[in-house]
Amino acid sequence: MNAITPLELAFHRIGGPYAMSKACGVSNTTALRWKARGGLPRTEWTGETHYAEIIEAATQITKAELLSTYVPPPKQPEQPDGKID
């Protein structure tokens, strides 16, 4: 049996993906993507967004816990034509 991750616990405590999306000001699809992927977006580690802080305030699960169990994929470099691989 797999242990529940801090993000899964946060989804449970906040009331599911819809409640998570409302609390963070994102679409329901975005919250569902976080849940399916098992982590918050890369921008949490670069400081571009602050969803973990919002989730911490709503669930009492710390930002450190939320960010500790998932390593985001690296940002893909842009190609000379402006497209991302």
C-alpha positions as semicolon CSV with decimal commas, in nm:
position;residue;x (nm);y (nm);z (nm)
1;M;0,000;0,000;0,000
2;N;0,132;0,344;-0,093
3;A;0,151;0,620;0,163
4;I;-0,060;0,927;0,101
5;T;0,143;1,229;-0,016
6;P;0,112;1,574;0,138
7;L;-0,057;1,701;-0,179
8;E;-0,311;1,418;-0,173
9;L;-0,383;1,496;0,191
10;A;-0,422;1,864;0,100
11;F;-0,679;1,777;-0,167
12;H;-0,867;1,572;0,092
13;R;-0,856;1,842;0,360
14;I;-0,957;2,126;0,130
15;G;-1,250;1,934;-0,017
16;G;-1,132;1,803;-0,354
17;P;-1,009;1,943;-0,684
18;Y;-1,290;2,196;-0,726
19;A;-1,228;2,348;-0,383
20;M;-0,852;2,346;-0,452
21;S;-0,903;2,528;-0,781
22;K;-1,118;2,794;-0,615
23;A;-0,873;2,848;-0,328
24;C;-0,577;2,884;-0,566
25;G;-0,759;3,083;-0,834
26;V;-0,694;2,830;-1,111
27;S;-0,919;2,622;-1,332
28;N;-1,058;2,290;-1,216
29;T;-0,858;2,129;-1,499
30;T;-0,537;2,273;-1,357
31;A;-0,611;2,138;-1,009
32;L;-0,694;1,797;-1,156
33;R;-0,362;1,805;-1,345
34;W;-0,175;1,872;-1,019
35;K;-0,354;1,580;-0,856
36;A;-0,287;1,342;-1,145
37;R;0,077;1,443;-1,172
38;G;0,124;1,435;-0,797
39;G;0,279;1,777;-0,767
40;L;0,245;2,148;-0,806
41;P;0,382;2,326;-1,114
42;R;0,751;2,397;-1,173
43;T;0,680;2,763;-1,106
44;E;0,647;2,686;-0,734
45;W;1,019;2,610;-0,717
46;T;1,119;2,915;-0,921
47;G;0,908;3,151;-0,712
48;E;0,682;3,254;-1,001
49;T;0,372;3,126;-0,820
50;H;0,273;3,079;-0,457
51;Y;0,009;2,806;-0,459
52;A;0,185;2,610;-0,184
53;E;0,146;2,905;0,053
54;I;-0,224;2,929;-0,026
55;I;-0,268;2,555;0,027
56;E;-0,071;2,573;0,353
57;A;-0,303;2,844;0,488
58;A;-0,611;2,640;0,396
59;T;-0,493;2,295;0,508
60;Q;-0,214;2,338;0,766
61;I;0,014;2,125;0,546
62;T;0,339;2,318;0,521
63;K;0,485;2,454;0,201
64;A;0,798;2,248;0,269
65;E;0,593;1,929;0,294
66;L;0,399;2,009;-0,023
67;L;0,717;2,071;-0,220
68;S;0,925;1,789;-0,071
69;T;0,768;1,489;-0,239
70;Y;0,781;1,592;-0,603
71;V;1,059;1,713;-0,827
72;P;0,926;1,922;-1,114
73;P;1,036;1,861;-1,471
74;P;1,292;2,113;-1,595
75;K;1,175;2,405;-1,801
76;Q;1,213;2,319;-2,165
77;P;1,432;2,559;-2,361
78;E;1,273;2,757;-2,638
79;Q;1,382;2,682;-2,991
80;P;1,504;2,963;-3,221
81;D;1,162;2,967;-3,389
82;G;0,998;3,032;-3,049
83;K;0,851;2,683;-3,019
84;I;0,901;2,452;-2,724
85;D;0,987;2,089;-2,793
